[in-house]
Amino acid sequence: MSVGQVHVSAKFVSNMTLTSLASLWASDTVKMGIMTNSVTPGINDSDPRWGSGGSQNYSSAEVTPGGNYSAGGITLTSPTSSLSGAVTSLNATSPISLAANASNPTGAYWGAFYDSTDSGKHVFGFIDLGGPVSLVSGLQINLNGASSGTQPVLQGTAT
């Protein structure tokens, strides 16, 4: 995997047509939890979750909260989704950011995107941060290379 590369969970792709994602993500809180390297996320994980209840518990690898990073991760601003044919996109306002703080976590490797409103806290994708990364000086992820505006976080095709 390459630094900055975003991956969509195969489990998420297989379930995309089963729910109304546009209304779901418009009202739910979508977060990016930041992980160490004690768990490596994979696109073929059978049921990734941010917490218990699935086959993989990504939150068990969460960096130690501190500074400006709260347990559970960074809340994405204005999440929406779009459906065009068989392609579903999760969009959010760019950038995803965390302000600098001397007490921010270190040892970040992955960012896992999940629905924190959903009782199952299903993970639907992740980003390779190229760790180990120290978040002491902050973090800014320019979605789709843009530093502002609504941009796609991830896209998947249900086939």
C-alpha positions as CSV (number, residue, x, y, z in Angstrom):
1,M,0.0,0.0,0.0
2,S,1.1,3.6,-0.6
3,V,1.0,6.5,1.7
4,G,-2.2,8.4,1.3
5,Q,-3.9,5.6,-0.6
6,V,-7.6,5.1,0.5
7,H,-9.0,1.6,0.4
8,V,-12.7,0.6,0.5
9,S,-13.7,-2.5,2.5
10,A,-15.0,-5.3,0.4
11,K,-17.7,-6.0,3.0
12,F,-18.8,-2.4,2.7
13,V,-19.0,-2.6,-1.1
14,S,-21.1,-5.7,-0.9
15,N,-23.6,-4.0,1.4
16,M,-23.8,-0.6,-0.5
17,T,-27.0,-1.3,-2.3
18,L,-28.8,-2.6,0.9
19,T,-29.2,0.8,2.6
20,S,-30.0,4.3,1.7
21,L,-26.5,5.8,2.2
22,A,-27.4,9.3,1.1
23,S,-29.9,9.7,4.0
24,L,-27.7,7.6,6.4
25,W,-24.5,9.7,6.0
26,A,-26.4,13.0,5.9
27,S,-27.7,12.4,9.5
28,D,-25.0,10.1,11.0
29,T,-21.6,11.0,12.4
30,V,-18.8,9.7,10.3
31,K,-15.3,9.5,11.9
32,M,-11.8,8.6,11.1
33,G,-10.3,6.7,14.0
34,I,-6.5,6.7,14.0
35,M,-4.7,3.4,14.5
36,T,-1.2,2.1,15.4
37,N,0.4,-0.8,13.5
38,S,-0.9,-3.5,16.0
39,V,-3.7,-4.2,13.6
40,T,-3.3,-3.9,9.8
41,P,-6.7,-3.2,8.1
42,G,-7.4,-5.1,4.9
43,I,-9.9,-4.7,2.1
44,N,-10.9,-8.3,2.5
45,D,-11.5,-8.2,6.2
46,S,-14.8,-10.1,6.7
47,D,-16.6,-7.7,9.1
48,P,-14.5,-4.7,10.3
49,R,-15.9,-2.6,13.1
50,W,-14.7,0.2,15.3
51,G,-15.4,-1.8,18.5
52,S,-16.7,-5.2,19.2
53,G,-19.4,-7.1,17.2
54,G,-17.6,-7.9,14.0
55,S,-14.8,-10.2,13.0
56,Q,-12.2,-7.4,13.3
57,N,-12.1,-4.7,16.0
58,Y,-10.0,-1.8,14.6
59,S,-10.5,0.3,17.7
60,S,-8.3,-2.2,19.6
61,A,-5.4,-0.5,17.7
62,E,-6.5,3.1,18.3
63,V,-3.6,5.5,19.2
64,T,-3.7,6.7,22.8
65,P,-6.0,9.7,22.9
66,G,-4.5,13.0,24.0
67,G,-4.0,16.6,23.1
68,N,-6.5,17.4,20.4
69,Y,-7.2,13.8,19.5
70,S,-10.2,12.4,21.3
71,A,-11.1,8.7,21.7
72,G,-13.0,7.5,18.6
73,G,-11.2,9.8,16.2
74,I,-11.8,12.9,14.1
75,T,-15.3,13.8,13.0
76,L,-15.7,14.4,9.3
77,T,-17.4,17.6,8.4
78,S,-20.6,17.5,6.4
79,P,-20.6,13.9,5.2
80,T,-22.8,13.0,2.3
81,S,-23.0,10.3,-0.3
82,S,-23.8,10.1,-3.9
83,L,-24.9,7.2,-6.1
84,S,-24.2,7.2,-9.8
85,G,-25.1,4.0,-11.5
86,A,-23.4,1.3,-9.3
87,V,-20.8,3.7,-7.9
88,T,-21.3,5.0,-4.3
89,S,-19.2,7.8,-3.0
90,L,-18.7,9.0,0.5
91,N,-18.0,12.8,0.5
92,A,-16.9,15.2,3.2
93,T,-15.5,18.7,3.5
94,S,-11.8,18.9,2.9
95,P,-9.4,18.9,4.7
96,I,-9.7,16.3,7.5
97,S,-7.5,17.9,10.1
98,L,-6.2,17.7,13.7
99,A,-4.7,20.8,15.3
100,A,-1.2,20.6,16.6
101,N,-0.7,19.8,20.3
102,A,2.3,18.6,22.2
103,S,0.1,15.9,23.8
104,N,-1.3,14.6,20.4
105,P,-0.6,10.9,19.8
106,T,2.4,9.5,18.0
107,G,2.8,6.2,16.2
108,A,-0.1,6.6,13.7
109,Y,-0.2,4.2,10.8
110,W,-3.9,4.1,9.6
111,G,-7.1,6.1,9.5
112,A,-10.3,4.0,9.6
113,F,-13.5,5.5,8.4
114,Y,-16.6,4.4,10.2
115,D,-20.2,5.4,11.1
116,S,-20.1,6.2,14.8
117,T,-23.9,6.7,15.0
118,D,-24.5,3.1,13.9
119,S,-24.7,0.7,16.8
120,G,-22.4,-1.7,15.0
121,K,-19.8,1.0,14.1
122,H,-19.1,-0.6,10.7
123,V,-15.8,0.4,9.1
124,F,-16.2,1.1,5.4
125,G,-12.7,2.2,4.4
126,F,-9.2,3.2,5.6
127,I,-6.3,5.4,4.6
128,D,-2.6,4.5,4.8
129,L,-0.9,7.3,6.8
130,G,2.6,6.0,6.0
131,G,3.4,5.5,9.7
132,P,4.8,5.8,12.1
133,V,3.5,9.4,12.0
134,S,3.6,11.8,15.0
135,L,0.5,13.9,15.3
136,V,2.2,16.4,17.6
137,S,2.5,18.9,14.8
138,G,-1.1,18.2,13.7
139,L,-2.5,16.4,10.7
140,Q,-4.1,17.6,7.5
141,I,-5.5,15.3,4.8
142,N,-6.5,17.1,1.6
143,L,-9.2,15.0,0.2
144,N,-8.8,14.4,-3.5
145,G,-5.8,16.8,-3.4
146,A,-8.0,19.8,-2.6
147,S,-7.6,21.9,0.6
148,S,-11.3,23.0,0.6
149,G,-14.8,22.1,-0.5
150,T,-16.7,18.9,-0.6
151,Q,-14.6,16.1,-1.9
152,P,-14.8,12.3,-2.2
153,V,-13.3,10.4,0.7
154,L,-13.8,7.0,-1.0
155,Q,-15.8,5.4,-3.8
156,G,-16.9,1.9,-4.4
157,T,-18.7,-0.1,-7.0
158,A,-21.3,-2.7,-6.1
159,T,-21.2,-5.4,-8.8
